[in-house]
Amino acid sequence: MVLFKKKVVLFGEEQTISITPLTLLVLLGLILRIPNLFEPYWYGDEAIYLAVGQGVRQGLLLYRDIFDHKPPLIYLIAALSGSLFWFKTVLLVVNSVSIVVFWKLAVLVFKNKSKPVFLSSLIFTLLTTLPFIEGNLVNSEVLMLLPTLFSFYLVADPVKNTPRRTFLAGLVFSLSVLLKVPGIFDVFAVGFFWVISIRNRKSFIRVVKHSAALFLGIAIPIFVSVLYFAVQGALLAYWEAGWSQNFNYISRWVGGGASGQSGLVWRVVVLVGIMAVLAVLRRFFSPRVLFLCVWFVFSLFAALLSGRPYPHYLIQVVPSFCLLLGVLGFGLFRERFLPIPFFILLSVSVLYYKFYYYPTGSYYKNFISFSLGQKTKDEYLAAYDKKTLRTYSLATLIANRTGEDDRVFIWGTAPEVYALSRRVPPIKYVTSFHLVDFGNTGEALSTFQKNKPKYIVLLPEENRSFPGLSAFINTNYVYIESVDGAQVWKLINPDLARLLGK
């Protein structure tokens, strides 16, 4: 549907400019993302990606020399971006393309019916863009929507789909998995749907061929990443940090141990039970609606995998949720209400796990007030987080008093300071919880003895134990100032240390 069409002369040639509902949705997404480009360094995950990316830019090997516990692609994107502005710009571009691909997928699902296509695409645009469930933040869940949606688009049309096309879909799918491990559950949704769609020997052979092509396509990029780290002598570090620790991380939220594992077991039981019901009742669903329901349940399971209530986890559920909304609003009468039990399941899950959300109105009000000069820069920064002003003060101090090759260490959780100052620590951990949960404070202290950071910052809110750190600081450093309660210590010359009796 074309809302506006006009012929104009550009560069000496007549061109036709058309405005469609999709054009308006992409434009809406771009407008809503303008404040994203002016966000400060305040959000921990973004800062960790950028801090790790800064280490990669300085020649450190991911996982071995600089650490976080996700697959590598998000850090490579952060390294290429170099700053929060360009990181957000990547998000803007990726999300804009995601809106287009989602629209194309919705056209296939709803057979070109304009109302459900527009409704589902509008909701998708809003949920993946607004701060409500952290659509404004650069997280793997938002970025991996594009490869996931494009892969589904490639395999969605049974007429056009061939093993070669499925192989290409697998290659693209691997990008989702290389962004975050739970992306694999979207692949499982495709596989399960194919299996329960088998009707005869011919369809069985077709499923086997396409499954093999999909698996091969997914496996090749992952194998290339494995080969790269193996050649670098860091295969074990890659396996542990990029993959296996994602599974160990699952039980940490609910007190760890048995309670966390028990919750996961129950979620698996529910998943298997729902899949069994869908397999038995599949004749009541059209193939497209059946797939949407399967996809929804698998993506919800992925969002609940760790049992944590972080809003951005729910973004993985957004595409199937929006398409099921289109079914509910405009589907055939016999299947229009089939999505309702799944929406109830989502509601119960959100309430049970106590998912929180971020205010949207105040986010845009803060940006508009700052843009109109009604707020000072400090007031604008503080509206994001009360620690943001301290982050900028510490980063300015460190950047002005150190060189690019100097190392600094922050005892606490302030990866924003590393990212903003473009400095990295002498150890591979950029937060205290990474060091305590995944590292060893004794080894860290030994590293400090060999490669002393030029500055050490002690954050007042940090209450984790680091045996020996105080003695090391008192022996080798001098206190210079406090920045909003954060103690800043500077490395002193060994001769001066002896003179001072240190």
Secondary structure, 3 states (H helix, E strand, C coil): CCCEEEEEEECCEEEEEEECHHHHHHHHHHHHCHHHHHCCCCCHHHHHHHHHHHHHHCCCCECCCECCCCCCHHHHHHHHHCCHHHHHHHHHHHHHHHHHHHHHHHHHHCCCCHHHHHHHHHHHHHHCCCHHHCCCCCCHHHHCHHHHHHHHHHHHCCCCCCHHHHHHHHHHHHHHHHHCHHHHHHHHHHHHHHHHCCCCHHHHHHHHHHHHHHHHHHHHHHHHHHHHHHHCCCHHHHHHHHHHHHHHHHHHCCCCHHHHHHHHHHHHHHHHHHHHHHHHCHHHCCHHHHHHHHHHHHHHHHHCCCCCCCHHHHHHHHHHHHHHHHHHHHCCCCCCCCCHHHHHHHHHHHHHCCCCCCCCHHHHHHHHHHHCCCCCHHHHHHHHCCCHHHHHHHHHHHHHHCCCCCEEEEECCCHHHHHHHCCECCCCCCCHHHHHHHCCHHHHHHHHHHCCCCEEEECCCCCCCCCCHHHHHHHHEEEEEEECCEEEEEECCHHHHHHCCC
